[in-house]
Every structure is written in C-alpha cells, then in structure tokens.
C-alpha cells in the first residue's frame, strides 16, 4: 500500500498558469499526470471539471476511482449530466458553466486566505486552500460561448500568486490567454481511432 504521509516542502516554485489545448487526445491526460506528480510531493490538489458530469454508469471516467483514492486530491464537476456537445449551447449549460466560474472565484479566495507556503490539510475542503487547481475543459466552455473570454481572463489575472493553475480544452488557439499563460502546449491530432470508426474506448478515452 502506498504511504500517503508524504512530507512536503513549501511549494515556493509553484504559481504559474499552464494551458493545454488542441484537437488531439491528451489534454486532460496531461493534467492528470501533473495531478499525480504534485500529489506525490504531498501538495494539495483540486480538479474542477466543466461540461462533463458522469458519476455513475459505464461511462464514468476511470480516473475518478484513482483520484478518489488519493487523500490530498479532490475533484468536482459542474454542468449537466454527460458531456456537452456544441449544438447544446442552451441556457442550462450556460448556467452550469457560470456556476463553475463562481466556484473558481471561491477557490481563489480560499487560496488567498490560506498560507500556500505551508503544508495544507490533505483532506480539508478545497476552499481552505490548494496548491494546484486544474480547470478541466474550461477552454471548451469559452470556445462554445458558455463563458465570456474577458471574465475568465480577469479572474486569472487576479489569481493567488502561489497557486498553480492548469487549464485544458478547446480546439481553437486561445489567443486571449497566451500572454498571461506561462506554459502552453498545443496537442495536435495527426491520427485518431475515431477516424476509423472507433467509439470512445473504456480505459483509453474515459
């Protein structure tokens, strides 16, 4: 069994904004890899997912089981059940996306009130402060006009200094964020099984 009582030094090198976008597979996967890496150093991590909420049934993402087993990692989703499709730009999804933005503001405020140079409670409410916050699929919500670019940019420009942010999603280059992001990875598709008729595969795509 893993020893989750991992000693953590103050994460004085955290505090940047990472962005993963593009039409290729691997954006959320890259974020998950960083979550595991940060958690392995004892840092407090939270993932907030936009647009997808599948907690039960055969399409429940496999990563949920793993993340839920790590004491210093927490997660939550905003949005309607399932995965948002572009043709569903309706008020229900827009409202859910804005609820996510409100939640981001609350998490930022909690991080500002906390001492992020210290070891945070591994199992405490993320509103009490986290070292790494992943905003999964946020760029899709912006790209599909569920959230205004300017509002997201304004929030990010006022994030707590030592809070590391990872933002994923989107097929269009997010020019509105490139000047304030510290890391940008373009995940470009060269070939995908869906082009050969494969559906999303359990254990690979979810």
N, C-alpha and C positions, 0 to 999 in steps of 0.2 A: 504494500500500500504506500502511496506517496506521502511524504511528510509535508503537510501544508503549512507548518510553522516555520516558514522560510524567513530568515532575518532580512530586513530591508534597510538599505541606506536611504538617506533623504534623496529623492529623485531630482537633484538640482539641475540635471541636464534635460529634463522634460519641459514642455511648454510650447511646442511647435504645432503647426497645422499641417496634416498630411491629407492629400487628396488622391483618390483612385477613381478614374473614370475611363470610359471607352466601351466599345461594343463587344469586347472579348470577355470570356469567362475568367473569373479570378479576382474580382474586386472585393467582394465580401470575404472571399477565402483569404486574401492578403490581410485584411483587417483581423480576421480570426487568428491568423498566425501571430500577429503583433499582440493581440489579447493574451494569447498563451505565453508569449515571451515576457510580457510585462508582469503577468500573474506569477510566473516562475521566479521573478525577482521580489515578490511579495507586495507589489503595488496594487492599489485598489482600482478596479476596472469596472466600468459600466457600459453596456451597449444599449442604445436606443434605436429601434428599427422603425423606419417609416414605411408605409404602404403594404407591409405584409404581416399578417397575424394568423398563424396556423399552429395552435397549441395542441390540437388533438387530431387523430386520424392518420391515415397512411402517408400524407404529405407533410407531416410535422418534420421540420429540418432536424437531421441527425445531430448537428452541432449543439442543439439545445440541451440534449442529455449530458454532453460533456461539460458545457459551460455551467450547468446547474450543479455539477459535482465539485466545482472549484470554489472554495469558501470566499475568496476575495474577488470574485467575479459575479456581477448581477446583470440582468437584462430585462427589457420590457419592449413591448411593441405598441404602436399607435396605428389606427386605421381599421378598416372593415376587415371581416374575415377573408382570408385568402390573399391573393396578390393583385394589386391594381393594374389594370390594363389601360392603355392610352385612351381608348374610346369611353372610359368611365370617368371623364372629367366632370363629375357631378358634385353637388353640394355636400353630399355625405362624406366623400373622400377629402374634399377641401377642408371641411370642418375637422376631420380627424388629423389632417396634416397640421393645421393650426394648433390643435391641442398638443401636438408634438413640439411645436415651437415654444409654446408656453412651458412645456416640461423642460426644454433646453434652458430657458431663462431661469427656472427654479434650480436646476442643477448647477448652472453658472454661479448663481447667488450663494448656493451652499458651498461651492468650492472657494468663493471669495471669503466666506466667513471662516473656513477651516484653515489650518496650518498645513499646507501641502508639502512643506519640508519635513513633516513628521510622518511617522507610521500611522496610517489611518486604520480604523476598525475594519477587520476583514469582512464582517457580516453586517455592518451598520447600514442604515438607509443611505443610498447614494446622494441624497440631498445633504448629507453631513460631510460631503466632500469625496472626490475621487481623484486619482492621479491621471487616469486615461479615460476619455469619453469617446466612444465610437458612435457616430451618427450615420447609421447604415441606410443606404438608399435615399438619403436626403437630396442628392443631386437629381434623382428621378422626379421627386416631388416638385422641385423647382422647374425642371425641364418641362413638366406636364402642366405648368401654370397652376399648381395647387398652392404654392407659396411664392411670394414675391422675392426676386433676387436681392433687392435692396434691403429687405428686412433681415434676411439671413446674413448678408454682409455686415450690416450694422451690429448684429449680435456678435459675430465672430471678431469684429474689431474691438469689442469690449470684453473679450473673454479673460478669465483669470490668467495671469502671466505664466504660472507654472502648471497649468492644466494642458495636457497633450490632447489634441483633437484629431480624430480620423474621420474623414467624410468619404462616402462611397456613392456610386451610382452614376447614371447619365451616359448617354451616347454622344452628346454634343459637348465640345470643348467648353468648359465653364470659364469663359474669359473674365467674368465678373469677380472671380475669386483668385485668379492666378497671381495677382500682385501681393496678396496678403498670405498666400499659402507658402509654406517652407519646403514642402516636398510634393511633387505632382507626378504621378505615374499614369501613363496612357496605356491601358490594357487593350491592345488591338487584336481583333479577330483575324486569323488567316484561314482557319478551317474549324468547323464546329459540327458535331454529330447531328444536330438538328437539320442540317442541310441534306443529310442522307436519310431523313425521315425519323430519326430517333426522338422520342419524347424525353423530357427531363427525367434523369435516372436517379433512383434512390441510392444514396451513398456517394454520388458524384455531384449532381446538381442540387440536391437537397438532402 
